[in-house]
Amino acid sequence: MNSKKFTILHSNDMHGDFLAEIATGKKELVGGLSLLSGYINKVRAEEENVLYVISGDMLQGSLIDSEFKGISTIEIMNYLAPDVVALGNHEVDYGLPHLLFLEKMANFPIVNANLYIKKYNKRLMNPHLIIKKAGFDILFTGILTEKVIDSLKTDALIGSFISIEEASQEVGKICSAYKNDDIDLTILLTHIGYESDLKLASLLDPAWGVDMIIGGHSHTVLDKPSHVNNILIAQAGVGTNQIGRFDITVDDDTNSVVDYKWSLIPINNQIAPPDKQLEKFINSFKTQVDRKYNTLLTKFAKVHTHSERVIETDLGNLFADSFANICQSDVVLVGSGSIRSKSLGPLVTLKDFMACFPYDDSLTKFTVTGLDLKNIFSHIMRPQNRDGEGECYQVNANISAIFDEKSKNLISLRFKEKEVIEHKLYTLSIQGYHYKNCQAYLNISEENLLKSGPSKVITTSAQIALEEYFRTHQNLSASVSNRLVYQK
């Protein structure tokens, strides 16, 4: 048997997590790109055949990233020198033209197979990459979540094969066209979420020879890789506090993985020395950001937390209540994913706030019926929307909703402690991103959002409106108060 050993390091959903932090209750530093780079450099020095790959969402999530619109991130990633990167949905947050600019800045290849310029049926990015290493040929391709289409709703030229079934056929195209006898290993870098990775693997024809799926988007932490349709599937959580590591043996005769070991490696200052050169470069951006944003914005009455997107949080409630006051709206839905910090307060600097709420989006108030509201809450509270891949929301204090997990039905929706009346009109405020994708996210069409009564753009920048509200309202406080209840 002619075989070779390879080490594949993999990250996903790094979200501008550049800086190390002190671990809770400990003295060690954890995460940050300097320590991550130190570990990658260590493995590259120790092992013979090393590949480092990233499965999307390098961008968005830190003030350093948003202040420089991803340019800082790509420059910093050039220091890490990944061998190949796949697009994630947040790579298009600054617009399609800017994405193409960022791609030109990158010293590393970016692959994606299913993002198309529709009119010309041409792929936007390089669909595949073949890396030759130790006499072996390794084929990479990238598959993107359907959420990228949500971000590009205003760009009618761009489209994608967005269903899992269509994506599987796109993988088949790449493998059929480029997987010849010399391809020893085939790896999909996906950004579609762990559950979708499992489904995608089950749909792939074994003749296409896909060996591994390294995924992202759902921020899933695994104890071990899954194995579906003879395909290994792994993901490495979120941020830079850890990195996935495969040590595999590939057989040249059968073009397959004959042995493997996988682990999720914690990144801390015990595992490798920091990359001081990269640390210095990151600090050059941090200094500029600190100089501009390190001023006190407000003080909350306490620390507010946002530990998970799929549950009600006191920080989410604080944001929703604040927007309800800004909009003078009966109901406010704030996308849980637009709140990027795990905690905020009691002292809140402008830097803290901008990092926590980086999306500069509009806020629009609509008039809807009680029946519309019930349909919306039935949709957003259903179990399949809370699998890490759905779009979850935080709601304001006037609302309490109870969803029965057994029957999978909304059994109560109350406004100001009274049941919502189906024929009565209510005002609903949502962010522009959710308005553009209201059918998919809220189960209501744009037509129905507009038909029951007047609508109004309250602000073209929810970020600025919230910043000003916090600046003029000190000692705000909110608690988890059973606004969204899931009855077992």
C-alpha positions as CSV (number, residue, x, y, z in Angstrom):
1,M,0.0,0.0,0.0
2,N,1.4,3.4,-1.1
3,S,0.2,5.7,1.6
4,K,1.0,9.2,3.1
5,K,0.1,10.9,6.3
6,F,-1.4,14.4,6.3
7,T,-2.4,16.8,9.0
8,I,-5.4,19.0,8.2
9,L,-6.0,21.9,10.5
10,H,-9.4,23.6,10.1
11,S,-11.2,26.7,11.4
12,N,-14.7,28.1,10.7
13,D,-16.7,31.1,11.8
14,M,-13.8,33.1,13.1
15,H,-15.8,36.3,13.0
16,G,-12.9,38.7,13.5
17,D,-12.0,37.0,16.8
18,F,-8.5,38.5,16.7
19,L,-7.6,39.1,20.4
20,A,-6.8,36.6,23.2
21,E,-8.8,36.8,26.4
22,I,-8.2,35.6,30.0
23,A,-10.1,32.4,30.5
24,T,-12.9,32.6,33.0
25,G,-11.6,31.6,36.5
26,K,-8.1,31.0,35.2
27,K,-4.9,32.9,34.5
28,E,-4.2,31.5,31.0
29,L,-4.9,33.4,27.8
30,V,-7.2,31.7,25.4
31,G,-7.9,32.2,21.7
32,G,-6.9,35.1,19.5
33,L,-5.1,34.9,16.2
34,S,-1.6,35.4,17.7
35,L,-1.9,32.2,19.7
36,L,-3.7,30.4,16.9
37,S,-1.0,31.4,14.5
38,G,1.6,30.2,17.0
39,Y,0.0,26.7,17.1
40,I,-0.3,26.5,13.3
41,N,3.3,27.5,13.0
42,K,4.2,24.8,15.6
43,V,2.3,22.1,13.7
44,R,3.8,23.1,10.4
45,A,7.3,22.8,11.9
46,E,6.6,19.4,13.5
47,E,4.6,17.6,10.8
48,E,5.6,16.9,7.3
49,N,2.4,17.4,5.3
50,V,0.2,20.1,6.8
51,L,-2.8,21.9,5.3
52,Y,-4.7,24.7,7.0
53,V,-8.2,25.4,5.7
54,I,-11.0,27.8,6.7
55,S,-14.7,27.0,6.1
56,G,-16.2,30.5,5.8
57,D,-17.1,33.5,7.9
58,M,-13.7,35.1,8.5
59,L,-15.4,38.4,8.5
60,Q,-17.8,40.3,10.8
61,G,-18.1,40.2,14.6
62,S,-15.4,42.6,15.7
63,L,-15.0,46.3,15.6
64,I,-11.6,45.9,13.9
65,D,-13.3,44.1,11.1
66,S,-16.3,46.4,10.6
67,E,-14.2,49.6,10.9
68,F,-12.0,48.5,8.0
69,K,-14.8,46.6,6.2
70,G,-12.9,43.4,6.2
71,I,-9.7,44.8,4.8
72,S,-8.0,44.4,8.1
73,T,-9.2,40.8,8.4
74,I,-7.9,39.8,5.0
75,E,-4.5,41.4,5.7
76,I,-4.4,39.6,9.1
77,M,-5.4,36.3,7.4
78,N,-2.6,36.7,5.0
79,Y,-0.3,36.2,8.0
80,L,-2.0,32.9,8.8
81,A,-1.4,31.8,5.1
82,P,-4.3,29.3,4.9
83,D,-3.9,26.8,2.0
84,V,-7.6,27.3,0.9
85,V,-10.6,29.1,2.2
86,A,-14.3,28.7,1.4
87,L,-16.8,31.6,1.3
88,G,-19.3,32.0,4.2
89,N,-22.4,34.2,4.2
90,H,-20.7,37.0,6.2
91,E,-18.1,37.4,3.5
92,V,-20.7,39.3,1.5
93,D,-21.8,41.6,4.3
94,Y,-20.0,44.6,2.8
95,G,-21.5,44.0,-0.6
96,L,-20.6,42.0,-3.7
97,P,-18.2,44.4,-5.3
98,H,-16.3,44.7,-2.0
99,L,-16.1,40.9,-1.7
100,L,-14.4,40.8,-5.1
101,F,-12.0,43.5,-3.9
102,L,-11.2,41.5,-0.8
103,E,-10.6,38.3,-2.9
104,K,-8.0,40.2,-4.9
105,M,-6.3,41.3,-1.6
106,A,-6.0,37.7,-0.3
107,N,-2.8,35.8,-0.8
108,F,-4.7,32.6,-0.4
109,P,-7.2,30.9,-2.8
110,I,-10.9,31.2,-2.1
111,V,-13.2,28.5,-3.6
112,N,-16.9,28.3,-4.1
113,A,-18.8,26.2,-6.6
114,N,-22.4,27.4,-6.3
115,L,-22.5,31.2,-6.4
116,Y,-23.3,32.2,-10.0
117,I,-23.7,35.3,-12.2
118,K,-27.1,34.1,-13.3
119,K,-27.4,35.9,-16.7
120,Y,-24.3,34.3,-18.0
121,N,-24.4,31.0,-16.0
122,K,-20.9,31.6,-14.8
123,R,-19.5,31.0,-11.4
124,L,-18.4,34.0,-9.5
125,M,-15.5,32.4,-7.8
126,N,-13.0,29.7,-8.6
127,P,-15.0,26.5,-8.1
128,H,-12.2,24.2,-7.1
129,L,-8.5,23.9,-6.2
130,I,-6.1,21.0,-6.6
131,I,-3.2,21.1,-4.1
132,K,-0.3,18.9,-4.9
133,K,1.5,17.7,-1.8
134,A,3.9,14.9,-1.1
135,G,3.2,13.5,-4.5
136,F,-0.6,13.4,-3.8
137,D,-3.3,15.5,-5.4
138,I,-6.0,16.9,-3.1
139,L,-9.2,18.4,-4.6
140,F,-11.0,21.1,-2.7
141,T,-14.4,22.8,-3.5
142,G,-16.7,25.1,-1.6
143,I,-20.4,25.1,-1.0
144,L,-22.2,28.0,0.5
145,T,-25.3,28.4,2.7
146,E,-28.5,29.7,1.2
147,K,-28.2,32.6,3.6
148,V,-25.8,34.3,1.2
149,I,-28.8,34.9,-1.1
150,D,-30.5,36.7,1.8
151,S,-27.5,39.1,2.0
152,L,-27.6,39.6,-1.8
153,K,-31.4,40.2,-2.2
154,T,-30.7,43.6,-3.8
155,D,-28.4,42.2,-6.4
156,A,-30.5,40.5,-9.0
157,L,-27.6,39.4,-11.1
158,I,-26.3,36.9,-8.5
159,G,-27.9,33.6,-7.7
160,S,-27.0,30.2,-6.3
161,F,-28.1,26.6,-6.2
162,I,-29.4,26.9,-2.7
163,S,-31.2,23.6,-1.9
164,I,-29.1,20.8,-0.5
165,E,-30.2,18.6,-3.5
166,E,-29.0,21.2,-6.0
167,A,-25.8,21.7,-4.0
168,S,-25.1,18.0,-4.2
169,Q,-25.4,18.1,-7.9
170,E,-23.0,21.0,-8.1
171,V,-20.5,18.9,-6.1
172,G,-21.0,16.2,-8.7
173,K,-20.2,18.6,-11.5
174,I,-16.9,19.5,-9.9
175,C,-15.9,15.9,-9.1
176,S,-17.0,14.6,-12.5
177,A,-15.0,17.3,-14.3
178,Y,-11.9,17.3,-12.2
179,K,-11.6,14.1,-10.2
180,N,-9.4,11.9,-12.4
181,D,-7.2,8.9,-11.4
182,D,-4.6,11.3,-9.9
183,I,-6.9,12.8,-7.3
184,D,-6.1,11.1,-4.1
185,L,-8.3,13.0,-1.6
186,T,-11.5,15.1,-2.1
187,I,-12.5,17.6,0.5
188,L,-15.7,19.8,0.6
189,L,-15.4,23.0,2.5
190,T,-19.0,23.9,3.3
191,H,-20.8,26.7,5.0
192,I,-24.3,25.3,5.3
193,G,-24.5,24.1,8.9
194,Y,-23.9,20.7,10.5
195,E,-27.3,19.2,10.0
196,S,-27.2,20.2,6.4
197,D,-23.7,18.7,6.1
198,L,-25.1,15.4,7.2
199,K,-27.9,15.6,4.6
200,L,-25.5,16.7,1.9
201,A,-23.2,13.7,2.6
202,S,-26.1,11.3,2.3
203,L,-27.0,12.7,-1.2
204,L,-23.5,12.5,-2.7
205,D,-22.8,9.7,-5.2
206,P,-20.0,7.5,-3.8
207,A,-18.5,7.4,-7.4
208,W,-17.7,11.1,-6.9
209,G,-15.2,10.1,-4.3
210,V,-15.8,12.8,-1.7
211,D,-13.8,11.8,1.4
212,M,-14.4,14.6,3.9
213,I,-16.7,17.5,4.6
214,I,-15.2,20.3,6.8
215,G,-18.1,22.7,7.6
216,G,-19.2,25.8,9.3
217,H,-22.1,28.2,9.9
218,S,-23.9,26.4,12.7
219,H,-21.0,26.9,15.2
220,T,-21.3,23.2,16.1
221,V,-18.8,21.7,18.7
222,L,-18.3,18.0,18.2
223,D,-16.8,15.2,20.3
224,K,-15.9,13.3,17.2
225,P,-16.5,13.5,13.5
226,S,-19.7,12.1,12.0
227,H,-19.4,9.4,9.3
228,V,-22.1,9.4,6.7
229,N,-22.0,7.7,3.3
230,N,-18.3,6.9,4.0
231,I,-17.6,10.6,4.3
232,L,-16.0,12.2,7.5
233,I,-17.8,15.3,8.7
234,A,-16.3,17.8,11.1
235,Q,-16.7,21.4,12.3
236,A,-14.7,23.5,14.9
237,G,-17.3,25.6,16.8
238,V,-16.9,29.3,16.5
239,G,-14.1,31.9,17.0
240,T,-10.5,31.2,17.7
241,N,-10.6,29.5,21.1
242,Q,-10.1,26.1,19.3
243,I,-9.0,24.6,16.0
244,G,-9.9,21.2,14.5
245,R,-7.2,18.8,13.7
246,F,-7.3,15.7,11.4
247,D,-4.3,13.4,11.3
248,I,-5.1,11.1,8.4
249,T,-3.5,8.4,6.3
250,V,-4.4,8.4,2.6
251,D,-4.0,5.4,0.3
252,D,-2.7,6.3,-3.2
253,D,-4.0,3.0,-4.6
254,T,-7.6,3.3,-3.5
255,N,-7.7,7.2,-3.2
256,S,-9.3,7.0,0.2
257,V,-8.7,7.7,3.9
258,V,-7.6,4.5,5.5
259,D,-6.9,5.8,9.0
260,Y,-7.7,9.0,10.9
261,K,-7.6,10.7,14.2
262,W,-9.5,13.9,15.0
263,S,-9.4,16.3,17.9
264,L,-10.6,19.8,18.8
265,I,-7.5,21.5,20.0
266,P,-7.9,24.3,22.6
267,I,-5.9,27.4,21.8
268,N,-4.2,28.9,24.8
269,N,-0.8,30.1,25.9
270,Q,0.2,26.7,27.1
271,I,0.0,25.0,23.8
272,A,2.3,27.2,21.7
273,P,4.1,30.6,21.9
274,P,2.2,33.5,20.4
275,D,3.1,34.8,17.0
276,K,4.6,38.1,18.1
277,Q,4.9,39.5,14.6
278,L,1.2,38.9,13.9
279,E,0.3,40.3,17.4
280,K,2.1,43.5,16.5
281,F,0.3,43.8,13.2
282,I,-3.1,43.2,14.8
283,N,-2.3,45.9,17.5
284,S,-1.7,48.4,14.7
285,F,-5.4,48.1,13.8
286,K,-6.5,47.9,17.4
287,T,-4.7,51.2,18.3
288,Q,-6.6,53.1,15.6
289,V,-9.9,51.6,16.7
290,D,-9.2,52.3,20.4
291,R,-8.3,55.9,19.6
292,K,-11.6,56.5,17.8
293,Y,-14.0,54.5,19.9
294,N,-12.7,54.1,23.4
295,T,-15.1,56.6,25.0
296,L,-17.9,55.9,27.5
297,L,-21.3,55.6,25.8
298,T,-23.6,54.6,28.7
299,K,-23.9,52.6,31.9
300,F,-26.3,49.8,32.3
301,A,-27.6,48.8,35.7
302,K,-25.8,45.4,35.5
303,V,-24.0,43.1,33.1
304,H,-26.4,41.8,30.5
305,T,-25.6,38.5,28.7
306,H,-26.5,36.9,25.4
307,S,-25.2,33.4,25.7
308,E,-27.2,31.7,23.0
309,R,-29.1,32.9,19.9
310,V,-31.9,30.3,20.2
311,I,-33.0,31.4,23.7
312,E,-34.4,34.6,25.3
313,T,-31.6,36.6,26.9
314,D,-31.5,39.7,29.1
315,L,-29.3,41.5,26.6
316,G,-31.6,40.6,23.7
317,N,-34.6,41.8,25.8
318,L,-32.8,45.1,26.5
319,F,-32.2,45.7,22.8
320,A,-35.7,44.8,21.9
321,D,-37.2,47.0,24.6
322,S,-35.0,49.9,23.5
323,F,-36.1,49.5,19.9
324,A,-39.7,49.3,21.0
325,N,-39.3,52.7,22.6
326,I,-37.5,54.1,19.6
327,C,-40.2,52.9,17.2
328,Q,-43.2,53.3,19.5
329,S,-44.1,49.8,18.2
330,D,-46.3,47.1,19.7
331,V,-44.0,44.3,18.7
332,V,-40.3,44.4,17.9
333,L,-38.3,41.4,16.5
334,V,-34.5,41.8,16.8
335,G,-32.4,39.2,15.0
336,S,-30.5,37.2,17.7
337,G,-27.6,36.9,15.3
338,S,-27.2,40.7,15.0
339,I,-26.2,40.8,18.7
340,R,-22.6,39.7,18.5
341,S,-21.3,39.9,22.1
342,K,-21.8,37.3,24.8
343,S,-22.1,40.1,27.4
344,L,-22.3,43.9,27.6
345,G,-22.1,46.4,30.5
346,P,-22.3,47.7,33.1
347,L,-19.9,50.3,31.6
348,V,-20.4,50.4,27.8
349,T,-17.9,52.1,25.6
350,L,-18.7,53.1,22.1
351,K,-16.2,50.4,21.1
352,D,-18.1,47.8,23.1
353,F,-21.4,48.8,21.6
354,M,-20.1,48.8,18.0
355,A,-18.6,45.4,18.4
356,C,-21.8,44.1,19.9
357,F,-24.1,45.5,17.3
358,P,-22.1,46.0,14.1
359,Y,-24.8,45.8,11.5
360,D,-25.8,49.2,10.1
361,D,-29.3,48.3,8.9
362,S,-32.7,50.0,8.6
363,L,-35.6,49.6,10.9
364,T,-39.2,49.7,9.5
365,K,-42.6,49.7,11.3
366,F,-45.4,47.8,9.7
367,T,-49.1,47.4,10.4
368,V,-50.2,43.7,10.6
369,T,-53.1,41.7,11.8
370,G,-53.2,39.5,14.9
371,L,-53.4,36.5,12.6
372,D,-50.2,37.7,10.9
373,L,-48.5,37.9,14.3
374,K,-49.6,34.4,15.2
375,N,-48.3,33.0,11.9
376,I,-45.0,34.8,12.5
377,F,-44.5,33.5,16.0
378,S,-45.6,30.0,15.0
379,H,-42.9,30.0,12.4
380,I,-40.0,31.5,14.4
381,M,-40.6,29.3,17.4
382,R,-40.9,26.0,15.6
383,P,-38.2,23.4,16.6
384,Q,-36.5,23.2,13.2
385,N,-35.8,27.0,13.4
386,R,-33.8,26.4,16.6
387,D,-31.3,23.9,15.3
388,G,-28.5,26.4,15.0
389,E,-29.2,27.1,11.4
390,G,-32.5,29.0,11.6
391,E,-33.2,32.7,12.2
392,C,-34.1,33.4,15.8
393,Y,-35.3,36.5,17.5
394,Q,-35.4,38.6,20.7
395,V,-38.8,40.3,21.5
396,N,-39.9,43.3,23.5
397,A,-41.6,43.3,26.9
398,N,-45.2,43.6,25.7
399,I,-45.2,40.2,24.1
400,S,-45.4,36.7,25.7
401,A,-45.7,33.6,23.5
402,I,-46.0,30.0,24.5
403,F,-45.1,27.2,22.0
404,D,-46.0,23.5,22.8
405,E,-43.1,21.3,21.9
406,K,-45.2,18.1,21.7
407,S,-47.9,19.3,19.4
408,K,-45.5,21.8,17.7
409,N,-48.1,24.5,17.9
410,L,-48.3,28.0,19.2
411,I,-50.8,27.8,22.0
412,S,-50.7,31.4,23.2
413,L,-49.7,34.8,22.0
414,R,-50.4,37.7,24.4
415,F,-49.9,41.5,24.0
416,K,-50.0,43.5,27.2
417,E,-51.2,40.4,29.0
418,K,-54.2,39.9,26.7
419,E,-54.5,37.3,23.9
420,V,-53.8,38.7,20.5
421,I,-57.0,39.1,18.5
422,E,-56.7,37.8,14.9
423,H,-58.7,40.6,13.2
424,K,-57.2,43.4,15.3
425,L,-54.3,45.5,13.9
426,Y,-50.8,45.8,15.6
427,T,-47.6,47.5,14.7
428,L,-44.5,45.4,14.1
429,S,-40.9,46.6,13.7
430,I,-38.2,44.6,12.1
431,Q,-34.7,45.2,10.7
432,G,-34.2,45.6,6.9
433,Y,-32.4,42.3,6.5
434,H,-35.4,40.5,7.9
435,Y,-37.8,42.5,5.8
436,K,-35.9,41.6,2.6
437,N,-36.2,37.9,3.6
438,C,-39.6,38.0,5.4
439,Q,-41.1,35.1,3.5
440,A,-38.3,32.7,4.5
441,Y,-37.7,34.1,8.0
442,L,-41.1,35.2,9.2
443,N,-43.5,33.2,6.9
444,I,-45.1,36.4,5.7
445,S,-44.8,37.9,2.2
446,E,-43.8,41.5,1.5
447,E,-47.2,42.0,0.1
448,N,-48.9,40.9,3.3
449,L,-46.6,43.0,5.4
450,L,-47.7,46.1,3.4
451,K,-51.4,45.4,2.9
452,S,-53.0,45.8,6.3
453,G,-52.1,49.4,7.0
454,P,-49.4,52.1,6.8
455,S,-45.7,51.3,7.1
456,K,-42.8,53.6,7.9
457,V,-39.0,53.5,7.8
458,I,-38.3,54.6,11.4
459,T,-34.5,54.9,10.8
460,T,-32.1,54.1,8.0
461,S,-29.6,53.1,10.7
462,A,-30.8,51.0,13.6
463,Q,-27.2,51.1,14.9
464,I,-27.1,54.9,15.1
465,A,-30.6,55.1,16.6
466,L,-29.7,52.6,19.3
467,E,-26.4,54.4,20.0
468,E,-28.3,57.6,20.6
469,Y,-30.9,55.9,22.7
470,F,-28.2,54.4,25.0
471,R,-26.4,57.7,25.2
472,T,-29.5,59.5,26.5
473,H,-30.8,56.7,28.8
474,Q,-28.5,55.6,31.6
475,N,-28.9,52.6,34.0
476,L,-31.1,50.6,31.6
477,S,-31.9,47.1,32.7
478,A,-33.8,44.0,31.5
479,S,-34.2,40.5,32.7
480,V,-35.2,37.2,31.2
481,S,-39.0,37.3,31.7
482,N,-40.5,34.3,29.8
483,R,-41.3,36.3,26.7
484,L,-40.7,33.1,24.6
485,V,-41.7,30.0,26.4
486,Y,-41.2,26.4,25.0
487,Q,-43.6,24.1,26.9
488,K,-42.4,20.5,27.1
